[in-house]
Amino acid sequence: MEILKKLPMPDGMTKAEIVDLLLHEEYGYLPEAPQSVVAEVVGEEKNFCAGKATLRHLKLHTKNSFGDFSFPVFYACPNEKNEPVPCFIHINFRNLVPDRYQPTEELIDAGFAVLTVFYKDISSDDGDFTNGLAGVVYPNGKRTDTQCGKIGLWAWAAMRVMDYAQTLPEIDGGKISVVGHSRLGKTALLTGMLDERFFCAISNDSGCSGAALSRENDGETIAKIYEVFPFWFCERYAKYANQEDGMPFDQHYLIAANYPHRVYVASAEGDAWACPKNEYLSCVAASSFYEKQGKPGFVHPPRIAEVGECFHEGWIAYHKRAGTHYLSRDDWKFYIDYLNQHL
Ligand code: GCU
């Protein structure tokens, strides 16, 4: 816990200042919100999951000042409901429903709807900025050093799914959470920071440049992530490689800037690359920002979490499960328990 004394703290800053700092230095500025988002129903299965749900294949058409962009979304919603249901927006690695990272029937059984966006339908996961949304936003495939990388583009799409979710009468617009795993957990936290309509942003094993503090990270470092995945970030982020100690921020700023809604960080014991210790300490360090705004922050014991523990009392929540890097049913169970406790 010694590291906590060495961290810069966002407590004297406004949320807008934190957001600006993180966009300018790490993720880059996103394209502006669209003028309109219209959904087209491409297919429908009314008897999905033994008749418990309806699954729709949608295409979301967005009209923007920089150009139009359309992308597919899957939407599964319980058929039986007495009132508007809570919902997940899941930014996923595959365009499958269900998927090993998305146990859709269990989510339906728990009373949740789920909207899924496949990240590569937005733009490829590489340095090519000429395809998908990147090709529309960056017509010659070139960015300035503060324009966003792929994480920002994926987050932009998740917010468009939120725009659409807000129009659905069967969904409770105040009970929508965004969730993603790993690089898409980083994306979920950025989405949560930028979009105050969410109830909770959920980061599963997001690690370096996601939930985990960059200072004294035993797993992935900024130098390592930027060497392999520079296109996830804005170009200015390069200058922090091996310069963590002098950074004017750390990843707890991203957790803190999820205020005014809730944020959930999950770690897996066997996921050393994501540095579970630093994911936990980031929650500890972000707590005072929430507390200053009059919300309970991270309610936790004065030590590092043990395997199997969850801390679900505060507006910052955390669990550490056994096993490796994965978005498992065990993680979803923890999320559903937390949300049911507070929704
Ligand atoms: C790599 C990368 C991580 C990332 C992970 C993932 O391991 O180094 O930062 O979280 O991929 O997205 O699966």
Boltz pocket constraint, residues with backbone or C-beta under 6 A from the ligand:
constraints:
  - pocket:
      binder: B
      contacts: [[A, 181], [A, 182], [A, 183], [A, 184], [A, 205], [A, 206], [A, 207], [A, 208], [A, 220], [A, 225], [A, 273]]
      max_distance: 6.0
